[in-house]
Amino acid sequence: MVAAPVASPAPPPPPIAREFRAAWIASVSNIDWPSRPGLSTEAQQAELLAIFERAVKLNLNALILQVRPAADALYQSSLEPWSPYLTGTMGKAPEPFYDPLAFAVEEAHSRGLELHAWFNPFRARHSSLRAGALSANHISASRPDLVRTYGGSLWMDPGEPDVHRLSLEVILDVVRRYDIDGVHIDDYFYPYQERNPTTNALIPFPDDESFRRYGAAMRRDDWRRENVDRFVADLFAGVRRVKPHVKVGVSPFGIWRPGYPAGVAGLDAYASIYADARKWLNNGWLDYLSPQLYWRSDAPAQNYSALLRWWVDENTHRRHIWPGNFTSRTDTVVGPQSWRAGELLRQIMLTRADAGAGGNVHFSMRALMRNRDSLSSLLASGLYAEPALVPASPWLDSIAPVAPAVAVTKDDSSWDQVLHFRPGDAEHPWLWTVRVRSGAEWRTTIVPGTTQSFRWTTEAGEARPSDIWVTAVDRAGNESSPVLATVP
């Protein structure tokens, strides 16, 4: 049956919630995926699919996959070696061969999930990797002049112009070749400061040579911040140039500077890791900011709502504010570094209470997979019980898709309705939304845009559907006008 005009006397559907619901999938040290290095291709894929399926059951709508932990690649690259966190040996490809990022993008999109690629721009070797495990084409071997040893790890010097060029080349190569939805960088710019274990004195980052060549006319701290500022600005401009629809996200340390807002205390990211995240937000050099609000909601010197409101107030370009939450601290036992599931639920509710914020990012997927303190069960039956669309990004695209064409047929052997979708014009939608009224109740499903037909199954005890509304959603989150299809 062909869709009826929207002017029908049938009651319009309720709006669908708009909320970014995401989780980080960390590959460094095998935190989330793969669970250990050297798994077979089949086992790696099975683990990733299990993560995606859990995300669907929790009504998440995005995942942030770490693809460059330390100048290595969890994807096929001609620029950097295969990651040892994938195969156990740096430079060794998966056997049988597959491209994990291509696989992840395809499987995420087939489930209606956004897939953001997460990069560490300056780390060259994590301290968890033994010293002798670097391949010949790793930057520490091919360009040792750009790499510094600091705190048991290797770091590319952000003061070296070639470091910027190489890291941008790596990231934009991924943007060009993969159908990702976002590029994501976290809080590692200059490394967190190390202290001498004997004297407790701060150990300076060894950039004397690059500072002498490129920054001697400035104060060193200002020069370091300018190096990071320039990288963030160039990354944003580069992604815009290559694929304008790809979102750029940054997840900085949750405190810009102590005293902002009043009463806040903690690490000074501006002065210690040279991250001026307020400037990036004020200048609009990103599409979303996920400040890591990793403390208890009632922490006296890191109040969750106060910090969130401060970041929202700094959002002069009205970009997305989607705070990061330390979900992995959820446990059945409360301690200095843990809390019960109720604390995480409270943080989500505090985010929802701030009109300038639009969702949460969970660190990390491991806690949701393990259902710590029944958190996943509580989310699925409570705060995440209903699906949500990612908030729209009108500065990327503000034009809504044309309303789709929808036909409905009835399965004679049941009350099931089969929906047949067709785009309203040449633009293929990112998602379809389906809202069904059964008596006084509404039920919503979000369907991948690649779907051409969809079976609506009446649940036990549910009244027979009376009408069905469908919309199309594009990749910027714009939703078409709804189309009503009367049940045959």
C-alpha positions, 0 to 999 in steps of 0.5 A: 500500500502506498504511503498516504499524505502527511495531512491525514487526521492520524495523530503525528508521531512523537519526536525521536530522542536526540542524544549521542550515545557512544563508547570508546573501543581502545586497542592500546594495551588491548584494553577493549579490542582485540582482547589480546594480540595474535588472535586469529582473524576469525576470533578478532572479527567475532570479538568486534561483532560482539561489541557491535551487537552489544552496542545495538542492544544498548541503543548506542548510536556510535562507536569510537575505534582506536586505529592508531595507538602509537604510530602504527595501524589497525588497518591496511596502511602504506604509511605505518606498520601493522599494530602489534596489538593486533597480531602480536608483531609490529608490521605483521598483517592479520592471517588470513588477511582482512582490513579491520577498519574496512570490516568495522565500518561495514559492520557498524553501518549495517547496524546503523552505528556511526564509526569514528576513527580514533588516532593518537597524533604524537605517541610513537610507542606506549610503555606497555610495548617491549622496547625491542618490538619495533619494525623497520618502517616504524617512525622511530627507525625511519625518522629517529630525528623526530622521536624522543624518549620520555617516561618509558615511552617514545613520542614524536616531537610536536615541535617538529614540522615533519611530525605534523605533516606525517601525522596529518598525512596518516589521518587524511589517508584514512579519511580518503580511503574509508567511509568513516563518520568521524575523526577523533583525537583524545587528551594526549598531545605533549605527554603527561609530565613525568617525575623523577622517582628519587627527587620527585622533580618534574622531568622536562620533555626533551625538545631543546633542539626543536625549540632552538630551531623553531621556537627560540623567539617565544616562551617555550610553554607558549611555543608548545601550545602553539604547536598543538593549536596548529595541529588541531586547526590543520586537522580540522581544515584538512578533514573539511577539505577532503570529506566535509561530512566527516565530523572532527572530535576532540576529547581533552582532559576535563579541566581546562585550567584550575579555577575554571569554573571557580572552585575547580582544582586538578591538573592544569592541561593548559600548562602541563600537556599544552592543550588549550581546548578552550581555544579550539572550542572558541575558534570552532576547530571541531565538530564535537568536544568530549571533555573527560569528566572522569570524577564522581558527580559530587566530587568537591573540586571537580563537580560534574555539572559545574564543569559541564556547564563551563564547557557549554558556556565556552561553546561560542560556535554551538558545536556539540558537547558530548562529555566523556565518562569513566564508565570502567570505574563502575564496580560492585565495590566502592573504592577510591577508583570505583563507584556503583552503577548508579553513579554512572546513571546519575552522570547521564541524567546530569548531562541530560539536565544541561540543555547545552549538552547532547550525549555521553561517550563511555570509556570504555566498551569493556565495562559495557561488555562485562555488564559491571554492577549490572550497568548494561542491563540498567541502561537497556531497561532504563535510560537507553531503553528507547533508541536515539538519533545522533544530534544534527550538525547543521553547520555541516549540512542543514538541508533535510532529505526529501520525504521517502516513498513507503509501501506496506504489505501484510504478511497473511500468516501473521500481523507482521507488516513489511515496509518497503523503502525508497528514497524520495530523490537521488540522495540515499539516506543514512537511516530510516526511522519507523514509528508505529502506533498500536492503540495508545502506545508508540514504538520506534525503530531506527533502521540502516539506510541500506535497508530496502525492506523491513519487517515490523513484528508485533510483540506479545501483548501489543495491539495490532498496529494502526498506523506507521510513520517513516522518515529519512535521516541524512549523515548530518542528522537532518530528518525528512518530513514524516510519511504516513503509511496506513496499515493494510 
